[in-house]
Amino acid sequence: MLCSFWLVDNLIGQGRIEEADELYASLCARASPLGLLSEQINPSTGEFMGNFPQAFSHIGIIASGVNLARAKAGAQP
């Protein structure tokens, strides 16, 4: 999950804000009903894998969310 949020940040850095926004929304939608994320998610089944909950995934969702909000507002990430 964390690497996927790094991809969001990379897309933001390239100016591909819409693509970053779509990926971010897709990743957020994979959270559990309590809003928790695992270390990994099986892309075929959506099953959580690895450590759960995973703090690094939550750091990624916060950092990428802030970067995306700044980019949408026209600020530098």
Residue, then its C-alpha position, 0 to 999 in steps of 0.5 A: m500500500l505504501c508504495s502505491f501512495w508513493l505512486v500517487d505522489n510521483l504522479i502529482g510531481q509529474g503534474r498528472i493530478e487527475e490520474a493521481d486523484e483517481l488512484y488515491a480514491s481507488l486506494c482509499a476505497r480499499a480500506s476496511p469498514l473501520g478505515l484501516l489498511s493492511e500492508q498489502i492487498n491482493p489486486s485480484t481478490g481485494e484480500f488484505m495481506g501482510n500486517f494489519p493494520q499497518a501504520f506505514s500504509h496510514i502514513g502514506i494515505i495521510a501524506s499523499g492526501v496532503n500532497l494531493a490537496r496542495a496540488k489541487a489548490g495550486a501549491q507545490p507538493 
